[in-house]
Amino acid sequence: MCKLCVFAGTTEGRKLVELLADQPAEVTACVATEYGEALLEAREGLTVSAGRLTEAEMEALLRREGFDLVIDATHPYAAEVTENIVRACEAVGTEYLRLLRGSGDAPQGAVCVPDIGAAVTYLAGTEGNILLTTGSKELSKYASLPGFGERAYARVLPMEASLAACREAGLGPDHILAMQGPFSKEMNTAMLRAVSGRYMVTKETGSTGGFSKKAAAAAEAGAVLLVVGRPPQRAGVDFAGAAEMLSRRFGLRLRPRVTLAGIGPGSEAAMTNEVRRVLREADCLIGARRMLEAAGAGAKRQHEAVAPEEIAAHIRESRDCCRFAVLLSGDTGFFSGAKRLMPLLEDCEVEILPGLSSLQVLCARLRVSYEDVVCRSLHGRDGDVIPDVRQNRRVFVLVGGAEGVSGLCHTLTEAGLAEVRVSVGERLGYPEEQVTSGRPPELMGRSFAPLSAVLIENNRARPFIPGLSDEAFQRGRGQGGVVPMTKREVRACALSQLELTREAVCWDIGAGTGSVSIEMALLAREGRVYAVEKKPEALALLEENRRRFHTANVEIVAGAAPEACRSLPAPTHAFIGGSAGNLREIVELLLEKSPKVRITAAAVSLETAAELTAIGNGIFAGDYAASCITVARDRRAGRYHLMAGQNPVYLFTFQR
């Protein structure tokens, strides 16, 4: 276990100590004040030494503890402290590493001076009030300014030593702003306006020191930004460089901490206390603009991004941050970007915090339970919820686009579902929240928010049971007679033998009118069905039946198997209703694509049944199941009903 000493006089220093505290290391953090000590959370393996140390005291500490490495993370303007640390390390023979703070470019129009003396000289030739944000340690140097007690306002830490320095410099209580940052641009602007500040004096503190927020505030308030330059810096590394060196040298794993935070519907009041804590502690907030605005943490570094790849790239490139909060609307486990983002953050320490989902909020507003609700999303994706609405009493849908809700209501009406109840939630959780309920025809043509939450209630819903009526499908005649269709009873048996899952990827080879394809799609609602058919007249019927049953998860493939199937995704299940003499080649391709695919094949002729038997005994080494389905249907004969036998159908099921 390594022993490290960090002189943690900056935000970067505290971040490094926090990262090291979770590692197999003994860490001593040296801070100048009790306030700095309070900012570091007590942890096992972490010792905090509070108080300013002389060079001799530093040397004594290093001799006593025998550190493997000393990291100097003091303020870039504390040049004297840095030199004391360097000399103490040289005297003891301890390795020294300088942690540098990134710099920020002064904006156009700023006045840059090399030191505080030059700043005082410049201000002496001006008029108007001055907001000093350079701390209390060197405040006395400004006291020689004409009218200092009337013109100057000092922003200092709320500590007795800082207040005493203000009094000694000649500032009265009404000219002291005792506050702890970080400060947002808005707060800096408000302070400048409150003191009628014509000048804002700052050190070039970099992004972590809030330099950009001060520059933006000065520009907005119409004040001159006076920048005191940094003293010459010793050579060193930035935060990421230090983390990389420590990882390589001592085998530590200093990885960024990323929290995927569900912020609920949007308002701060709807966020959990745990999420609020993370937002306070994060170095950088990432998310869509409306989420960043909802977080209300303007003093934090923020990055506007939605795409998972862009978010992950920004985390990797932000070399001076160690705690990130990615803001995700609603709940992280409910149609959230967290699903796609997680695999991109394998090199980070990731925690996930849930939030209130739009489903929960909308159902609460409607005073209904959501335990039986089926959830779907049409936001940024294709899909058709009609089968879900027909089969389930309640369906929740996230709808995107200006015409999304109106279009959904139009589809419901066309599908014969005009009597369902539709409730639309807009801007849930915001002051302008609105919930509208009505029948689909009543809501068609109305405008709703681009992202809306919709609950559809259908009291006449019926669960889907395989074996739809043959009359439910559109049929027609081609040049070769009636387009073939697998009959209801055989279809139900075949689907039972296939044992489809909701996520199944299915091939229906020789799909005909598509009766098997349609029922596959209704069973595998989260999957995909590829209906392979070569006859033009059958392809037209396939398209009509797909539209009639709203099975958007059916993809029609024109062509003969196996050639037409070679570019298709690997199947989990396959039904062979027609093979055009290519039965063995089709089975071999299925196994090549997916060795454990489950196959059910239908045969009407004895020759096809014999070929399937040979395939079962050969390719599958006799491990298969075969059934002969014989069905008789009633027909009228005058006053009587007689049973008419149908052609027997042989079903073979194979799976390795």
Secondary structure by P-SEA (a helix, b strand, c coil): cbbbbbccccaaaaaaaaaacccccbbbbbbccaaaaaaccccccbbbbbccccaaaaaaaaaaccccbbbbbccccaaaaaaaaaaaaaaabbbbbbbbbbbbbbcccbbbbccaaaaaaaaaacccbbbbcccccccccccccccccccbbbbbcccaaaaaaaaaacccccccccccccccaaaaaaaaaaacccbbbbcccccccaaaaaaaaaaaabbbbbbbbbccccccccaaaaaaaaaaaccccbbbbbbbccccccccccccaaaaaaaaacccccccaaaaaaacccccbbbbbccaaaaaaaaaacccccbbbbbbccccccccccccccccccccbbbbbbcccaaaaaaaaaccccccbbbbbcccbbbbaaaaaacccbbbbbccccaaaaaaaaaaaaaccccbbbbbbcccccccbbbbbbccccccccccccbbbbbbbbcccccccccccccccccccccccccccccaaaaaaaaaaacccccccccccccccaaaaaaaaaaaccbbbbbbbccaaaaaaaaaaaaaaccccbbbbcccccccccccccccbbbbcccccaaaaaaaaaaaaccbbbbbbbbccaaaaaaaaaaaaccccccbbbbbbbbbbbbbcccbbbbbbccbbbbbbbcc
